[in-house]
Amino acid sequence: MVILLTMSNPMRRSEGHIGKNILKLTPIGTSMEEVLEYAEKKGWEIWYVSYEFGFLKQYGYWTLEEHSDNVNIGEKSIGVVASRYKTYFFIDTVVKIFWGFDENSKLIEISVSKEFNVP
């Protein structure tokens, strides 16, 4: 049963596995435009696009607040909600993907996070 669920929705795989696949499809050096086109073609929910801030490695999203325990990735960033699904015991899972870009809008790093919401 678990194998069938994973095969039917690759976003059920581990964050690391998802990240490796995303990097194959949007490799380092890809432009912000190309990443946005890719995300739109996949039908993913564009959560945000920032031309002023990278994303926080620990949390995924960008913020104006300083976090001494966190690393800001890039000068620009894109965040998407790639998938929403229910896991065992009906726990909601949200898969988010973040791309960080340099000052020239070229991809330098990605991050994948899963958030779990208990009903």
C-alpha positions in Angstrom: 0.0 0.0 0.0 2.8 2.5 0.9 4.7 1.7 -2.3 1.5 2.4 -4.4 1.0 5.7 -2.6 4.6 6.8 -3.2 4.5 5.8 -6.8 1.2 7.6 -7.4 2.5 10.8 -5.8 6.3 11.4 -5.8 5.9 14.2 -3.3 5.3 11.5 -0.7 9.0 10.6 -0.9 11.6 12.1 1.5 12.5 15.8 1.3 16.0 14.8 0.1 14.7 12.6 -2.7 12.4 15.3 -3.9 15.2 17.9 -3.7 17.5 15.7 -5.9 14.8 15.3 -8.5 14.0 19.1 -8.5 17.7 19.9 -9.0 17.8 17.6 -12.0 14.9 19.5 -13.5 16.0 23.0 -12.4 19.8 22.7 -12.0 22.1 25.2 -10.4 22.4 28.2 -12.7 18.8 28.1 -13.9 17.2 31.5 -14.2 14.3 32.7 -12.0 12.2 33.0 -15.2 12.8 29.4 -16.1 12.0 28.2 -12.5 8.7 30.2 -12.5 7.8 28.7 -15.9 8.6 25.2 -14.6 6.5 25.7 -11.5 3.6 27.1 -13.4 3.7 24.3 -15.9 3.6 21.8 -13.0 0.5 23.6 -11.7 2.1 24.3 -8.4 0.8 27.1 -6.2 3.3 30.0 -6.3 3.5 30.9 -2.7 5.8 33.9 -3.2 8.4 35.5 -5.5 10.9 37.8 -3.9 13.3 40.0 -5.9 14.7 41.4 -2.6 15.3 38.5 -0.3 16.6 34.9 -0.3 14.9 32.2 1.8 15.8 31.2 5.3 17.4 27.7 5.1 15.8 26.6 8.4 12.3 27.8 7.7 12.1 28.0 3.9 10.4 31.4 3.6 11.9 34.8 3.5 11.5 37.4 6.3 12.7 40.8 7.3 13.5 39.6 10.8 17.0 38.6 11.7 17.5 35.0 12.8 21.0 34.5 14.3 20.6 30.7 14.1 19.5 30.7 10.5 21.2 31.1 7.1 19.7 33.3 4.4 20.1 31.7 1.0 20.4 34.0 -2.0 19.5 37.5 -2.9 16.2 36.5 -4.4 13.8 33.6 -4.0 10.8 31.6 -5.1 8.6 29.5 -2.9 5.9 27.1 -4.0 3.4 24.7 -2.5 4.0 21.6 -4.7 1.6 19.2 -3.0 -1.0 18.7 -0.3 -2.0 15.2 0.8 -3.2 13.2 3.8 -1.0 10.8 5.5 -1.8 8.1 8.1 -4.4 9.0 10.6 -5.5 11.9 8.2 -2.6 14.2 9.0 -2.4 17.0 6.4 1.0 17.3 4.7 2.1 20.3 2.7 5.2 20.0 0.5 7.0 23.3 -0.1 9.9 23.9 -2.4 12.2 27.0 -2.2 14.7 28.2 -4.8 17.4 30.8 -3.8 19.0 32.9 -6.5 22.1 35.2 -6.7 22.0 38.9 -7.6 21.9 37.9 -11.3 18.8 35.8 -10.8 20.6 32.5 -11.2 19.8 29.5 -9.0 22.3 28.8 -6.3 20.4 26.4 -3.9 17.0 24.8 -3.2 15.3 23.5 -0.2 12.3 21.2 0.3 10.2 21.1 3.5 7.2 19.2 4.6 4.8 20.6 7.1 2.5 18.4 9.0 -0.8 19.6 10.4 -2.8 17.5 12.8 -6.5 18.0 12.5 
